[in-house]
Amino acid sequence: MVFSLLKNIVSESFLTIIVSAYTERALEAFEYGVLDFVPKPIFEERINKALDRFFSSEKLNPKTKQLFVKSGGKIESIPLTKIVYFQPADHYTEIILENENKNCIIFL
């Protein structure tokens, strides 16, 4: 689903981080212009590196207000202001929000 989405949009218009167990597709992901590719299983140091790259990117628009994540087979929008922190857990990343917990795969 993610690669078909990248094929149909200009991924360089977005800061995209792919989290996947299919490491053989990492090169293809970078050919589409993704910011980072994080292999599963996810390790805290590696996901933090990807997030640091995202938040320090010169392409990050100061008007960016939401993060899109793939969760439960669908893509959801999460306001950046509600994110408290990210935490790796097994084969996914938990995004801890104000007053709630979201288990999801990061997809921006």
BAFI-3210 file (N, C-alpha, C; in Angstrom, 3 decimals, decimal comma, padded with zeros to 6 digits):
// residues 108
n [1|2|3|4|5|6|7|8|9|10|11|12|13|14|15|16|17|18|19|20|21|22|23|24|25|26|27|28|29|30|31|32|33|34|35|36|37|38|39|40|41|42|43|44|45|46|47|48|49|50|51|52|53|54|55|56|57|58|59|60|61|62|63|64|65|66|67|68|69|70|71|72|73|74|75|76|77|78|79|80|81|82|83|84|85|86|87|88|89|90|91|92|93|94|95|96|97|98|99|100|101|102|103|104|105|106|107|108]
n.u [000,824|001,915|003,991|002,546|001,124|003,230|004,023|001,954|001,934|003,908|006,482|008,572|007,441|006,598|007,630|008,674|008,711|009,450|008,524|009,350|009,417|010,385|013,189|014,523|013,247|014,098|015,896|014,271|012,392|013,947|014,464|012,058|012,195|011,963|012,410|013,548|014,188|013,170|014,105|012,328|012,895|012,009|014,240|014,923|016,996|017,334|014,788|014,606|016,668|015,623|013,377|014,635|015,907|013,666|012,480|014,526|014,814|015,371|013,349|011,072|008,092|007,199|004,532|003,466|001,132|000,193|000,580|000,705|-000,313|-000,088|-002,354|-003,843|-004,492|-005,456|-005,039|-004,351|-004,777|-002,843|-002,727|000,192|000,549|-000,624|001,041|003,071|005,362|007,439|007,688|009,414|008,037|007,955|007,049|006,147|005,587|004,853|002,888|002,661|000,064|-001,479|-003,328|-003,970|-003,141|-001,610|-001,135|000,862|002,188|004,689|004,013|004,556]
n.v [-001,194|001,275|001,763|001,890|004,174|006,032|005,906|007,185|009,785|012,743|012,011|013,520|015,858|015,539|014,752|011,700|008,804|005,485|002,523|-000,732|-004,310|-005,280|-005,050|-005,288|-003,570|-001,062|000,457|001,006|002,610|004,877|005,716|006,816|009,084|009,163|010,251|008,665|005,188|002,822|-000,189|-003,154|-005,442|-002,656|-000,441|001,607|003,572|003,744|004,555|006,993|008,351|008,585|010,182|012,467|013,286|013,922|016,072|017,924|018,517|020,545|020,752|020,644|022,122|024,974|025,294|022,819|020,710|018,237|014,676|011,845|008,562|005,016|002,848|000,000|-000,815|001,441|004,918|007,495|010,831|012,743|015,387|017,365|018,799|017,265|015,153|013,586|011,937|009,481|005,926|002,891|-000,372|-003,740|-004,782|-002,356|001,195|003,112|005,940|008,314|010,126|013,154|012,354|009,814|006,675|005,671|003,036|002,522|002,473|004,505|006,805|009,201]
n.w [000,000|000,812|-001,052|-003,429|-002,925|-002,814|-005,473|-006,741|-005,897|-005,453|-003,709|-002,751|-002,060|000,435|003,772|004,288|006,230|006,198|007,784|007,955|007,570|005,274|004,195|001,803|000,157|000,696|-000,897|-003,101|-001,808|-001,172|-003,743|-004,381|-002,946|-000,137|003,262|005,250|006,027|008,156|009,462|010,540|013,224|015,292|016,799|019,603|019,402|016,631|015,632|016,897|015,610|013,027|013,577|014,592|012,269|010,768|012,285|012,148|009,539|006,699|004,933|006,391|006,880|008,644|009,004|009,192|010,580|011,224|011,574|009,607|010,018|009,628|010,819|012,028|009,426|008,171|007,263|009,438|010,710|012,884|015,100|015,499|017,825|019,796|020,270|022,598|023,000|021,236|021,142|020,803|020,262|020,204|017,048|016,126|016,506|019,305|019,595|021,855|023,017|024,240|027,013|025,976|024,313|021,377|019,210|016,526|013,185|012,047|009,588|007,376]
ca.u [000,000|002,751|004,703|001,586|000,839|004,382|004,033|000,882|002,129|005,301|006,890|009,485|006,631|006,300|008,700|008,142|009,512|008,852|008,914|008,956|010,263|010,845|014,387|014,924|012,548|014,625|016,430|013,108|011,818|014,783|014,281|010,846|012,484|011,600|013,394|014,246|013,616|013,514|013,783|011,796|012,272|012,349|015,026|014,734|018,024|017,102|013,583|014,937|017,475|014,695|012,558|015,517|016,080|012,408|012,270|015,585|014,864|015,148|012,101|009,929|007,370|006,760|003,074|003,048|000,309|-000,287|001,376|-000,148|000,187|-000,848|-002,734|-004,978|-004,826|-005,938|-004,176|-004,982|-004,106|-002,670|-002,167|001,506|000,456|-001,105|002,063|003,939|006,622|007,394|008,323|009,372|007,417|007,885|007,132|005,482|005,980|003,744|002,890|001,957|-000,642|-002,080|-004,471|-004,276|-002,011|-001,880|-000,176|000,810|003,410|004,869|003,925|004,314]
ca.v [000,000|002,462|002,023|002,339|005,570|006,820|005,944|008,047|011,161|013,159|011,808|014,565|016,952|015,184|014,110|010,362|007,793|004,160|001,511|-001,968|-005,501|-005,606|-004,237|-005,334|-002,489|000,221|001,200|001,501|003,705|006,062|006,176|007,644|010,318|009,161|010,839|007,592|003,840|002,182|-001,615|-003,854|-004,866|-001,264|-000,187|002,985|004,448|003,918|005,358|008,353|008,948|008,949|011,314|013,640|013,698|014,551|017,361|018,869|018,657|021,878|020,699|020,680|023,382|025,391|025,242|021,423|020,602|016,888|013,515|010,783|007,251|003,842|002,149|-000,887|-000,899|002,698|006,059|008,467|012,111|013,073|016,737|017,363|019,384|016,259|014,121|013,798|011,298|008,235|004,840|001,636|-001,497|-004,913|-004,521|-001,096|002,323|003,756|007,395|008,654|011,393|013,719|011,631|008,543|005,938|005,197|002,096|002,715|002,507|005,882|007,040|010,620]
ca.w [000,000|000,931|-002,297|-004,442|-002,583|-003,246|-006,937|-007,225|-005,441|-005,487|-002,321|-002,326|-001,534|001,815|004,528|004,469|006,907|006,032|008,767|007,284|007,696|003,928|004,002|000,398|-000,548|001,163|-002,032|-003,847|-001,020|-001,357|-005,126|-004,376|-002,231|001,277|004,165|005,958|006,005|009,426|009,383|011,709|014,415|015,552|017,996|020,050|018,845|015,188|015,400|017,331|014,549|011,948|014,024|014,633|010,875|010,373|012,933|011,819|008,094|006,134|004,177|007,304|006,797|009,982|009,065|009,328|011,780|011,467|011,224|009,092|010,440|009,228|012,043|011,811|008,008|007,604|007,524|010,330|010,902|014,299|015,269|016,133|019,165|020,741|020,466|023,751|022,621|020,479|021,875|020,055|020,959|019,326|015,616|015,800|017,341|020,015|019,646|023,074|022,853|025,451|027,567|025,326|023,761|020,009|018,663|015,086|012,406|011,603|008,149|007,123]
c.u [000,870|003,438|003,752|001,197|001,990|004,453|003,036|000,986|003,595|005,798|007,853|008,740|006,337|007,559|008,162|009,154|008,767|009,407|008,416|009,931|010,858|012,058|014,875|014,244|013,072|015,150|015,302|012,478|012,624|014,706|013,030|011,038|012,084|012,734|014,211|013,482|014,096|013,117|013,183|012,717|012,829|013,125|014,952|015,739|017,759|015,875|013,830|015,767|016,583|013,850|013,379|015,724|014,827|012,296|013,364|015,688|014,582|013,844|010,871|009,314|006,902|005,234|002,548|002,325|-000,122|000,703|000,399|000,475|-000,708|-001,103|-003,951|-005,430|-005,376|-004,978|-004,958|-004,142|-004,041|-002,082|-000,830|001,441|-000,014|-000,066|002,959|005,319|006,360|008,144|008,265|008,769|007,234|008,059|006,402|006,043|004,745|003,944|002,037|001,377|-001,124|-003,296|-004,844|-003,018|-002,408|-000,789|-000,243|002,182|003,542|004,826|003,609|004,532]
c.v [001,260|002,783|002,436|003,790|006,463|006,942|006,957|009,488|011,512|013,105|012,876|015,789|016,748|014,653|012,742|009,476|006,479|003,263|000,189|-003,094|-005,879|-004,751|-004,252|-004,229|-001,108|001,062|001,795|002,692|004,988|006,595|007,041|008,928|010,332|009,736|009,760|006,287|003,159|000,712|-002,139|-005,025|-003,473|-001,172|001,297|003,940|004,753|004,778|006,807|009,076|009,412|010,162|012,589|014,185|014,430|015,963|018,379|019,123|020,088|021,929|020,793|022,068|023,770|025,363|023,811|021,257|019,189|015,841|012,462|009,450|006,152|003,037|001,293|-000,934|000,372|003,820|007,089|009,734|012,406|014,479|016,677|017,882|018,378|015,180|014,504|013,201|010,023|007,175|003,556|000,530|-002,647|-004,512|-003,237|-000,002|002,886|005,260|007,744|010,063|011,904|012,889|010,348|007,914|005,407|004,235|002,212|002,581|003,928|005,942|008,493|010,919]
c.w [000,000|-000,385|-003,408|-004,186|-003,049|-004,760|-007,479|-006,753|-005,605|-004,057|-001,832|-001,815|-000,057|002,475|004,931|005,172|006,751|007,127|008,215|007,581|006,351|003,569|002,559|-000,419|-000,149|000,008|-002,869|-003,130|-001,226|-002,779|-005,256|-003,571|-000,776|002,112|004,868|005,810|007,273|009,351|010,683|012,000|014,699|016,860|018,322|019,416|017,370|014,897|015,829|016,276|013,398|012,343|014,137|013,227|010,387|010,958|012,629|010,311|007,663|005,348|005,074|007,283|008,192|010,134|009,180|010,651|012,097|010,992|010,739|009,447|009,904|010,500|011,761|010,365|007,397|007,978|008,328|010,395|012,398|014,383|016,011|017,568|020,210|021,033|021,637|023,467|021,830|021,273|021,051|020,905|019,975|017,867|015,201|016,696|018,015|019,938|020,855|022,916|024,201|025,825|026,833|024,750|022,391|019,600|017,148|014,465|011,877|010,085|007,933|005,681]
res [m|v|f|s|l|l|k|n|i|v|s|e|s|f|l|t|i|i|v|s|a|y|t|e|r|a|l|e|a|f|e|y|g|v|l|d|f|v|p|k|p|i|f|e|e|r|i|n|k|a|l|d|r|f|f|s|s|e|k|l|n|p|k|t|k|q|l|f|v|k|s|g|g|k|i|e|s|i|p|l|t|k|i|v|y|f|q|p|a|d|h|y|t|e|i|i|l|e|n|e|n|k|n|c|i|i|f|l]
***
